[in-house]
């Protein structure tokens, strides 16, 4: 009776162990197949933003020096360096300024981060700041702020050369009486921070992955980037409800006879135009083609991105519909045609002696651009197991159940000496996650539980991280799954044999 009872207990333990081994094997195989690509696949994240947000709705936003010759800006202007008065110019003629410095009674229509230069044309130059807007000057050296006239009467504020009379020229004159102390010396805008972001975003936009717009000729034949012939009419059709990206060269733009929009951009269907000026060494004299089918109403939804362009001159042609992002460029405008949008540039000359620059109309950029990136979104990585210490490595493709392994409990990859574990047989049989000493070892973990890089590669970088795998998954997890199932088969056979031996006992 004693022998038969012990045999029954041993048989029951072996039966339970056999079941546990099978369950563990199925779980391990499921994990391996999921890692091989049968589970969810991480998708690229989409970043949506307004790349001109740092311009604070200023009509022109310049990093360094701005020279005003002619003619006018319908909206407010800001320059991080000096302002050179070289002719008569009107600023914020429609009173569009919205940027208000705390404590001020009026919005700011003109910001000068450096000094005002009155030395270029002392005879006739007057910059009028209209719309009752205020002026901010970062360095008042060489400037006198006048809030009274030569008879000491209270008047609208003027900025003149140091010690000059109220009616002297050159000057900046306001249509409001701004308190002298609020003029400066301080710039309320961090231009360095803004342009660091503009440059970064200009780079990102240049490789923006969104709906790519195809150019066609008048007959409907496709025209590739760099393939526009001189005098050719180009047509585009936008995909509704998404960000549209058109990639062209500077030569393409100058070769166009007409640039025809078959449908119109809007807030939900913005258009990003990436202009590659590499063929002319980053310098571009733009002969602007007519943009048929659109006008100022659509300009807030168009952005011309001149990434890396160092000189951009609006030389001739038609009106530019849309905002211009050229954060590295010395910008100039000697064409009487207009720009309908914002202008972002490193330096700017509006007009020139003997040349009448066009007007800058106030159509600030008013869309959000959506571009795909290579980074997965956070929700796509929350279900990945961790190793216990945070590293910059991506999760490997080797399966793990993520459970703790305290010393008093059986682990998932090492059997105990007295009872069979849930995922491995006794010491007489093969384990479920490591081969025996006589079997191959290239695709399975070593006997200490560590795992090689995915695909059997080595840690070439020496940082403890596995090499990146190719898209579509790796064969490594499939090999692991096969090894698991083979090992389970051997384990079940061994357990069955032991069971028969126990029954005979």
C-alpha positions as CSV (number, residue, x, y, z in Angstrom):
1,X,0.0,0.0,0.0
2,X,2.8,2.4,0.8
3,X,4.6,1.8,-2.5
4,X,1.3,2.0,-4.5
5,X,0.4,5.3,-2.7
6,X,3.9,6.9,-3.4
7,X,3.6,5.8,-7.0
8,X,0.2,7.4,-7.3
9,X,1.5,10.6,-5.9
10,X,4.5,10.6,-8.3
11,X,2.2,9.9,-11.2
12,X,-0.1,12.8,-10.2
13,X,2.9,15.1,-9.9
14,X,4.2,14.1,-13.3
15,X,0.8,14.6,-14.9
16,X,0.5,18.1,-13.4
17,X,4.0,18.9,-14.6
18,X,3.2,17.7,-18.1
19,X,0.1,19.9,-18.2
20,X,2.1,22.9,-16.9
21,X,4.9,22.4,-19.4
22,X,2.4,22.4,-22.3
23,X,0.7,25.5,-21.0
24,X,4.0,27.3,-20.5
25,X,5.1,26.3,-24.0
26,X,1.9,27.7,-25.6
27,X,2.4,31.0,-23.7
28,X,6.1,31.2,-24.8
29,X,5.2,30.4,-28.4
30,X,2.4,33.1,-28.4
31,X,4.9,35.7,-27.1
32,X,7.5,34.7,-29.7
33,X,5.0,34.9,-32.5
34,X,3.8,38.3,-31.3
35,X,7.4,39.5,-31.3
36,X,7.9,38.1,-34.8
37,X,5.3,40.6,-36.1
38,X,2.0,38.9,-35.7
39,X,1.1,41.4,-32.9
40,X,0.4,45.1,-33.2
41,X,2.9,47.1,-35.4
42,X,4.0,50.5,-34.1
43,X,3.1,53.3,-36.5
44,X,4.9,56.6,-37.1
45,X,3.7,59.4,-34.9
46,X,2.1,62.6,-36.5
47,X,3.2,66.0,-35.2
48,X,0.8,68.8,-35.7
49,X,1.8,72.5,-35.1
50,X,1.9,76.1,-36.4
51,X,5.5,76.7,-37.5
52,X,5.1,80.5,-37.3
53,X,3.6,80.6,-33.8
54,X,6.8,82.3,-32.5
55,X,6.3,85.2,-34.9
56,X,3.5,86.4,-32.6
57,X,1.3,87.5,-35.5
58,X,3.8,90.1,-36.6
59,X,3.6,90.8,-40.4
60,X,7.4,90.7,-40.7
61,X,9.6,89.1,-38.1
62,X,13.4,89.5,-38.6
63,X,16.2,88.1,-36.6
64,X,18.8,90.9,-37.1
65,X,18.7,94.1,-39.1
66,X,15.8,95.6,-41.0
67,X,16.1,98.5,-43.5
68,X,12.9,100.4,-44.4
69,X,12.9,102.2,-47.8
70,X,9.4,101.7,-49.3
71,X,6.5,101.2,-49.1
72,X,4.3,99.8,-46.3
73,X,3.3,96.9,-44.1
74,X,-0.4,96.5,-43.3
75,X,0.5,94.8,-40.1
76,X,3.0,95.2,-37.2
77,X,6.8,94.6,-37.7
78,X,9.5,93.3,-35.4
79,X,13.3,93.1,-35.8
80,X,15.8,91.7,-33.4
81,X,18.7,94.0,-34.5
82,X,18.9,97.6,-35.7
83,X,16.3,99.4,-37.6
84,X,17.7,101.5,-40.5
85,X,15.5,104.4,-41.7
86,X,16.3,104.9,-45.3
87,X,13.0,106.2,-46.8
88,X,9.4,106.8,-46.0
89,X,7.6,103.7,-44.7
90,X,4.2,103.0,-43.1
91,X,3.8,100.4,-40.4
92,X,0.6,98.7,-39.2
93,X,-1.6,100.9,-41.4
94,X,-4.7,98.8,-40.6
95,X,-4.1,98.6,-36.8
96,X,-3.6,94.8,-36.9
97,X,-1.2,94.6,-33.9
98,X,-2.3,92.2,-31.2
99,X,0.9,91.7,-29.2
100,X,0.6,93.7,-26.0
101,X,3.3,94.0,-23.4
102,X,2.1,93.6,-19.8
103,X,1.3,97.0,-18.4
104,X,0.8,98.7,-21.7
105,X,-2.4,100.3,-22.7
106,X,-1.9,99.6,-26.4
107,X,-0.6,96.7,-28.6
108,X,3.0,97.0,-29.9
109,X,3.2,97.7,-33.6
110,X,7.0,98.0,-34.0
111,X,9.7,96.2,-32.1
112,X,13.4,97.1,-32.5
113,X,15.7,94.8,-30.5
114,X,18.8,97.0,-31.2
115,X,19.2,100.7,-32.1
116,X,17.5,103.0,-34.5
117,X,19.8,104.2,-37.3
118,X,18.9,107.8,-38.4
119,X,22.0,108.4,-40.5
120,X,21.0,107.1,-43.9
121,X,18.7,109.8,-45.4
122,X,18.3,112.8,-43.1
123,X,16.2,114.8,-45.5
124,X,12.9,113.0,-46.1
125,X,12.7,109.7,-44.2
126,X,9.7,109.2,-41.9
127,X,8.5,105.9,-40.5
128,X,4.9,106.3,-39.5
129,X,3.5,103.8,-37.0
130,X,-0.3,103.9,-37.5
131,X,-3.2,102.3,-35.8
132,X,-2.4,103.8,-32.4
133,X,0.2,101.1,-31.8
134,X,3.2,101.4,-29.5
135,X,7.0,101.1,-30.2
136,X,9.6,99.2,-28.3
137,X,13.4,99.8,-28.7
138,X,16.0,97.6,-27.0
139,X,18.8,100.1,-27.2
140,X,18.0,103.9,-27.0
141,X,21.5,105.0,-27.7
142,X,21.3,107.7,-30.3
143,X,17.6,108.2,-29.8
144,X,15.5,110.8,-28.0
145,X,11.9,110.0,-27.2
146,X,9.7,113.1,-27.6
147,X,6.3,113.3,-26.0
148,X,6.2,117.1,-26.2
149,X,6.8,119.4,-29.1
150,X,9.3,122.2,-29.3
151,X,6.8,124.5,-27.5
152,X,6.5,121.9,-24.7
153,X,3.0,121.0,-25.6
154,X,1.8,117.4,-25.1
155,X,1.8,115.6,-28.5
156,X,1.9,112.1,-30.0
157,X,5.2,110.4,-29.4
158,X,8.1,110.6,-31.8
159,X,11.5,109.0,-31.8
160,X,14.2,111.3,-33.3
161,X,18.0,111.4,-33.4
162,X,19.6,112.2,-30.1
163,X,18.8,115.9,-29.2
164,X,17.0,116.6,-32.5
165,X,13.8,118.6,-32.8
166,X,10.3,117.1,-32.7
167,X,9.8,117.7,-36.5
168,X,13.3,116.6,-37.5
169,X,14.0,113.8,-40.0
170,X,14.6,110.9,-40.1
171,X,12.1,110.0,-37.4
172,X,9.6,107.5,-36.2
173,X,6.2,109.0,-35.5
174,X,3.3,107.5,-33.7
175,X,-0.5,108.2,-33.8
176,X,-0.6,107.7,-30.0
177,X,1.0,109.4,-27.0
178,X,3.1,106.5,-25.6
179,X,4.7,107.1,-22.2
180,X,8.4,107.7,-22.7
181,X,9.4,105.0,-20.1
182,X,7.5,102.3,-22.0
183,X,9.5,102.8,-25.2
184,X,12.7,101.2,-23.8
185,X,15.4,100.3,-23.3
186,X,14.3,96.7,-23.5
187,X,13.1,94.3,-26.1
188,X,10.1,92.2,-25.0
189,X,10.8,89.4,-27.5
190,X,13.4,86.7,-27.3
191,X,14.5,86.7,-31.0
192,X,17.3,84.1,-30.5
193,X,14.8,81.6,-29.1
194,X,12.3,82.2,-31.8
195,X,14.8,81.8,-34.6
196,X,16.3,78.6,-33.1
197,X,12.8,77.2,-33.4
198,X,12.2,78.6,-36.9
199,X,15.4,77.0,-38.2
200,X,14.6,73.6,-36.6
201,X,11.1,73.6,-37.9
202,X,12.2,74.7,-41.4
203,X,14.5,71.7,-41.5
204,X,11.7,69.4,-40.3
205,X,9.2,70.8,-42.8
206,X,11.6,70.2,-45.6
207,X,11.3,66.5,-45.0
208,X,7.7,66.6,-43.9
209,X,5.9,63.3,-44.7
210,X,2.3,64.1,-45.6
211,X,0.2,64.1,-48.8
212,X,2.7,64.9,-51.6
213,X,1.2,67.1,-54.3
214,X,1.9,66.2,-57.9
215,X,2.6,68.8,-60.5
216,X,1.0,68.4,-64.0
217,X,1.2,70.4,-67.2
218,X,-1.8,71.9,-69.0
219,X,-2.4,68.5,-70.7
220,X,-2.4,66.6,-67.4
221,X,1.1,65.0,-67.8
222,X,3.1,64.6,-64.6
223,X,6.0,67.0,-64.1
224,X,8.7,66.0,-61.5
225,X,10.5,68.3,-59.1
226,X,13.2,70.0,-61.2
227,X,11.4,69.2,-64.4
228,X,9.5,72.4,-65.1
229,X,10.3,73.7,-68.6
230,X,10.7,77.4,-69.3
231,X,7.3,79.1,-69.9
232,X,5.4,76.0,-68.8
233,X,2.0,76.2,-67.1
234,X,1.9,74.1,-63.9
235,X,-1.3,72.8,-62.2
236,X,-1.8,71.3,-58.8
237,X,-4.7,69.6,-57.1
238,X,-4.9,69.4,-53.3
239,X,-6.1,66.4,-51.2
240,X,-8.9,67.7,-49.0
241,X,-8.7,67.5,-45.2
242,X,-5.0,66.8,-45.0
243,X,-1.6,68.7,-45.1
244,X,-0.4,68.9,-48.6
245,X,3.3,69.2,-49.5
246,X,4.7,70.4,-52.8
247,X,8.4,70.0,-53.4
248,X,10.0,72.2,-56.1
249,X,13.3,73.8,-57.0
250,X,13.9,77.5,-57.4
251,X,14.4,77.0,-61.1
252,X,10.9,75.4,-61.2
253,X,9.4,78.5,-59.8
254,X,11.1,80.8,-62.2
255,X,10.3,78.6,-65.2
256,X,6.5,78.6,-64.5
257,X,4.5,80.8,-66.7
258,X,1.4,80.3,-64.5
259,X,0.9,78.4,-61.3
260,X,-2.7,77.1,-61.4
261,X,-4.6,75.9,-58.3
262,X,-7.3,73.4,-59.4
263,X,-8.8,73.7,-55.9
264,X,-8.2,76.0,-52.9
265,X,-6.3,75.5,-49.6
266,X,-8.1,76.1,-46.4
267,X,-7.6,75.6,-42.6
268,X,-8.2,71.8,-43.0
269,X,-6.3,71.6,-46.3
270,X,-3.1,73.6,-45.9
271,X,-0.3,73.7,-48.4
272,X,3.4,73.6,-47.6
273,X,5.7,74.4,-50.5
274,X,9.3,73.4,-49.9
275,X,11.6,75.3,-52.2
276,X,15.1,73.8,-52.9
277,X,17.5,76.5,-53.9
278,X,20.6,74.2,-53.8
279,X,20.9,74.5,-57.6
280,X,21.8,78.2,-57.3
281,X,24.0,77.9,-54.2
282,X,21.2,78.9,-51.7
283,X,20.7,82.3,-53.4
284,X,17.5,83.0,-55.2
285,X,16.1,85.9,-57.3
286,X,12.4,85.1,-57.5
287,X,10.4,86.0,-60.6
288,X,7.0,85.2,-59.1
289,X,4.5,83.4,-61.4
290,X,0.9,84.3,-61.2
291,X,-1.0,82.0,-58.8
292,X,-4.3,81.5,-60.5
293,X,-7.3,80.2,-58.6
294,X,-6.3,81.7,-55.2
295,X,-6.1,85.1,-53.6
296,X,-5.5,86.7,-50.2
297,X,-8.4,84.7,-48.7
298,X,-6.4,81.5,-49.2
299,X,-3.0,83.1,-48.3
300,X,-3.2,82.2,-44.5
301,X,-3.1,78.5,-45.5
302,X,0.0,78.5,-47.7
303,X,3.6,78.4,-46.4
304,X,6.7,78.8,-48.6
305,X,9.6,77.1,-46.9
306,X,13.1,78.2,-48.0
307,X,15.2,75.9,-45.9
308,X,18.9,76.8,-46.0
309,X,18.4,79.7,-48.5
310,X,20.9,82.4,-47.6
311,X,19.7,85.2,-50.0
312,X,16.1,85.6,-51.2
313,X,15.2,88.5,-53.4
314,X,11.6,89.2,-54.7
315,X,12.8,90.5,-58.0
316,X,9.8,90.7,-60.2
317,X,6.5,89.1,-61.2
318,X,3.2,88.7,-59.5
319,X,2.0,88.8,-55.8
320,X,3.2,86.0,-53.5
321,X,0.2,84.4,-51.9
322,X,1.2,83.0,-48.5
323,X,3.8,83.3,-45.8
324,X,7.5,83.1,-46.4
325,X,9.7,81.1,-43.9
326,X,13.4,81.9,-44.7
327,X,15.1,82.0,-41.3
328,X,18.7,81.9,-42.8
329,X,18.1,84.4,-45.6
330,X,19.0,88.0,-46.3
331,X,15.6,89.0,-47.6
332,X,15.0,91.8,-50.0
333,X,12.0,93.0,-52.0
334,X,12.5,95.3,-55.0
335,X,9.3,94.3,-56.9
336,X,6.2,96.5,-56.8
337,X,4.0,93.4,-56.4
338,X,2.9,92.4,-52.9
339,X,3.4,89.6,-50.4
340,X,0.2,88.5,-48.8
341,X,1.4,86.8,-45.6
342,X,4.1,86.8,-43.0
343,X,7.8,87.1,-43.7
344,X,10.4,85.4,-41.5
345,X,14.1,86.2,-42.4
346,X,17.5,86.7,-40.9
347,X,17.9,90.2,-42.3
348,X,15.5,92.3,-44.4
349,X,15.5,95.2,-46.9
350,X,12.1,96.5,-47.9
351,X,12.7,98.4,-51.1
352,X,15.9,100.0,-52.2
353,X,17.1,103.4,-53.5
354,X,15.4,103.8,-56.9
355,X,13.4,100.6,-56.4
356,X,9.9,100.5,-54.9
357,X,9.4,97.4,-52.8
358,X,5.9,96.0,-52.7
359,X,3.4,96.1,-49.9
360,X,3.3,93.4,-47.2
361,X,-0.4,92.6,-46.6
362,X,-1.6,91.2,-43.4
363,X,-2.6,87.6,-43.9
364,X,-0.9,85.8,-41.0
365,X,-0.4,82.1,-41.3
366,X,-3.5,80.4,-39.7
367,X,-3.1,76.6,-40.2
368,X,-1.7,73.6,-38.4
369,X,0.7,71.5,-40.4
370,X,0.7,67.7,-39.8
371,X,3.8,65.7,-40.6
372,X,4.7,62.1,-39.8
373,X,7.9,61.4,-37.9
374,X,10.0,58.3,-37.3
375,X,9.2,58.4,-33.5
376,X,6.5,56.1,-32.3
377,X,3.7,57.7,-30.3
378,X,3.7,57.0,-26.5
379,X,0.6,54.8,-26.7
380,X,2.4,52.5,-29.1
381,X,5.1,51.6,-26.5
382,X,3.1,51.3,-23.2
383,X,2.6,47.5,-23.6
384,X,6.3,46.7,-24.1
385,X,8.0,44.9,-21.2
386,X,11.0,46.5,-19.5
387,X,14.2,45.0,-18.2
388,X,14.1,46.6,-14.8
389,X,16.5,49.4,-15.4
390,X,15.7,52.1,-17.8
391,X,18.0,52.4,-20.8
392,X,17.8,54.0,-24.2
393,X,17.6,50.6,-26.0
394,X,14.5,49.7,-27.8
395,X,12.8,46.6,-26.5
396,X,14.4,43.4,-28.0
397,X,12.4,40.9,-29.9
398,X,13.2,38.0,-27.4
399,X,10.1,36.9,-25.5
400,X,9.8,37.5,-21.8
401,X,6.8,37.2,-19.4
402,X,8.0,40.1,-17.3
403,X,7.4,38.3,-14.0
404,X,9.5,38.6,-10.9
405,X,11.7,35.6,-9.8
406,X,12.1,35.6,-6.0
407,X,14.3,32.8,-4.7
408,X,11.5,31.0,-2.9
409,X,9.4,30.6,-6.0
410,X,10.2,28.6,-9.2
411,X,11.5,30.8,-12.0
412,X,10.2,30.7,-15.5
413,X,13.5,29.6,-16.9
414,X,15.3,27.5,-14.2
415,X,13.8,24.3,-12.8
416,X,13.9,23.4,-9.1
417,X,15.7,20.3,-7.9
418,X,12.7,18.6,-6.2
419,X,9.6,19.4,-8.3
420,X,9.1,20.1,-11.9
421,X,8.6,23.8,-12.7
422,X,5.9,25.3,-14.9
423,X,8.1,25.9,-17.9
424,X,10.8,23.4,-17.6
425,X,11.1,19.6,-16.7
426,X,13.3,18.1,-14.1
427,X,17.0,18.0,-14.4
428,X,16.8,14.8,-16.4
429,X,15.0,16.4,-19.3
430,X,15.6,19.4,-21.7
431,X,14.5,22.8,-20.6
432,X,11.9,24.9,-22.4
433,X,13.9,28.0,-23.1
434,X,17.5,26.8,-23.4
435,X,19.0,23.9,-25.4
436,X,20.8,21.0,-24.0
437,X,24.6,21.0,-24.1
438,X,24.5,18.9,-27.2
439,X,22.2,21.1,-29.2
440,X,22.7,24.3,-31.2
441,X,23.0,27.5,-29.1
442,X,22.9,30.3,-31.7
443,X,19.2,31.2,-31.5
444,X,18.4,30.5,-27.9
445,X,19.4,32.2,-24.6
446,X,22.5,31.1,-22.8
447,X,22.3,29.0,-19.6
448,X,22.4,32.1,-17.4
449,X,19.2,33.5,-18.8
450,X,20.8,36.2,-20.9
451,X,19.8,36.6,-24.6
452,X,21.9,37.5,-27.6
453,X,20.9,40.5,-29.8
454,X,17.9,39.9,-32.1
455,X,18.8,37.8,-35.1
456,X,21.8,36.3,-33.5
457,X,24.0,39.5,-34.0
458,X,26.5,40.8,-31.6
459,X,26.6,44.0,-29.6
460,X,28.8,45.9,-32.1
461,X,28.3,49.2,-30.4
462,X,29.4,47.9,-27.1
463,X,26.5,49.6,-25.3
464,X,24.6,46.6,-24.3
465,X,21.9,47.3,-26.9
466,X,21.0,44.9,-29.7
467,X,21.3,46.1,-33.3
468,X,18.2,47.4,-35.0
469,X,16.2,44.8,-36.9
470,X,14.7,45.3,-40.3
471,X,11.1,46.2,-40.9
472,X,8.6,43.4,-40.9
473,X,9.9,41.5,-37.8
474,X,12.8,39.0,-37.3
475,X,13.1,35.3,-37.7
476,X,14.7,35.0,-34.3
477,X,11.4,34.8,-32.4
478,X,10.1,32.2,-34.9
479,X,13.2,30.0,-34.2
480,X,12.7,30.4,-30.5
481,X,9.1,29.3,-30.8
482,X,10.1,26.3,-32.8
483,X,12.8,25.4,-30.2
484,X,10.2,25.8,-27.4
485,X,7.8,23.4,-29.1
486,X,10.6,20.8,-29.8
487,X,11.8,21.0,-26.2
488,X,8.2,20.6,-25.0
489,X,7.9,17.5,-27.1
490,X,11.0,16.0,-25.5
491,X,9.8,16.9,-22.1
492,X,6.4,15.4,-22.5
493,X,8.0,12.2,-23.8
494,X,10.3,12.0,-20.8
495,X,7.5,12.7,-18.4
496,X,5.3,10.0,-20.0
497,X,8.1,7.5,-19.7
498,X,8.6,8.4,-16.1
499,X,4.9,8.0,-15.5
500,X,4.9,4.5,-17.0
501,X,7.9,3.6,-14.8
502,X,6.1,4.9,-11.7
503,X,3.0,2.9,-12.6
504,X,5.0,-0.3,-12.9
505,X,6.4,0.4,-9.5
